[in-house]
Amino acid sequence: MSATSKPIAAILSSRWASFLIRLLLVAAYLLGGVSKLLDWQGAVAEQAHFGLHPPTLFAALTIAVELIGPALILLDRLAWLGAAALGIFSLLAAFIANPFWTMPGPERIAAANTFFEHLGLVAGFALIAMLDLGKRDRKPLMGDPSQSPLPWLLLLLSVTTGLVDAISVLGLGKVFTANMTGNIVFLGLAATGAPGFEVTPYLVALSAFLLGALGAGRIGRAHVGLPLRRWLTAAAIIEALLIWASAVMAFGVEATSPRSAMTIYAIIAFTAVAMGFRNATIRQLKIPDLTTTVLTLTLTGLAADSPLAGGANANWPRRLGSVAAIFLGAGIGAFLVVHSGLAAPLFVAGALILLGTVLCALHPSSSEPAKG
């Protein structure tokens, strides 16, 4: 360590500096929580203004997050949990309070600045969570070289599955773009003339999904023997670009707004290609109990391998995590679709896919050759 960096390191490693930095990060949330608590009617009115119902429930949740999250970070007790809560809160607030893409002229510029400032805060809270978890595990930030981060990546991708299916079901007309089992069932209903079901959306989704899976199969085999990080990064870039292309087409489209059939079919096709590509890639990785899209076998394993059935159920945390991840993604996706339209959750899904994969690719284990 150089003579110049030693004083800086000494300051940053001191307890008072650590506390001050954390206080500056969470001060705005603490002040917001206290002010809302002192002006309860104003807090409720604010939630109603943003279209959140019931407003009293959302006001109470907002106050709880803005007070408990900072407290956990400042006290350094479950700081990762407080950071995660504030990060998710800030991400949702960015899309609900600052939808700059719907605003005109100067108003759009101001809202865009605030939107990306919120994203910067989200990144800061993500770093707090990563550092706290790394400290608890006594491991480097990028993890133990002997342990693969792939299971964690697949749990994150499961969250994006919930996001994408929330968009497709709520905004694209009762069609799945990540889970094809439901589309086969709906296609059968449409083929018999059942009311509320049309053949075309399901054929588009199924065809696009198969096309994506075909492309992923060829790309995966082309990367056999090459570093795993190269394959993962290529797959994430392709998937994120497809999802973001869908987001561009979905700008200004709300779940209940009129839109052309061609726009809907295009969004279905692009997201289904992305999900088909994802499924084929995950299939080649061969990680048990983490398909990122299908939960039927996961739930079956939870019950059939449980102690009640005479099994050990060794993978129950991973299986429950997979269920919780898709549930969480669907909930966040539904919230964003209802309050911000279709583009917001698509943008979030693409960002999570790319960011999570890049972090996984930085892990030493990702330098190992990809297997066929």
Number of C-alpha atoms within 10 A of each C-alpha: 6 6 7 8 9 11 11 10 11 10 12 13 11 10 9 11 13 13 15 11 13 17 16 10 17 21 14 12 21 20 13 16 23 14 14 20 18 11 11 16 12 14 23 20 15 16 18 16 12 13 13 19 13 11 18 17 12 17 24 17 12 20 21 13 19 25 20 18 25 25 18 16 24 20 11 14 12 17 23 23 19 24 25 19 17 25 24 16 18 21 19 21 16 22 20 21 15 22 20 20 14 12 14 9 8 9 12 16 14 13 19 18 13 17 21 14 14 21 17 15 17 21 14 15 26 18 16 21 21 18 18 21 18 17 12 10 12 11 13 12 15 16 18 16 13 9 11 15 21 20 17 16 21 23 23 22 28 28 27 31 28 27 28 29 26 28 32 25 15 19 22 24 17 19 26 27 32 31 24 21 12 15 21 15 12 21 22 16 16 17 12 11 12 12 8 10 19 20 16 12 24 28 15 19 29 26 15 23 28 18 18 25 22 16 15 24 18 12 17 23 14 13 18 14 12 14 17 20 23 16 21 23 19 15 21 25 16 17 25 23 17 21 28 21 19 25 24 15 16 21 16 17 19 19 20 12 9 8 14 7 10 9 15 19 16 17 25 28 26 26 31 32 31 28 30 30 26 25 23 22 24 19 15 15 17 12 12 12 21 25 23 27 24 20 18 9 13 21 17 12 17 20 15 16 17 16 11 10 11 9 13 12 17 11 16 18 11 18 23 15 18 29 22 16 22 25 17 18 24 23 16 19 30 25 18 23 25 18 20 23 26 31 25 26 28 29 18 22 25 25 18 19 24 22 15 18 24 17 14 23 23 14 20 17 20 20 14 12 16 21 15 12
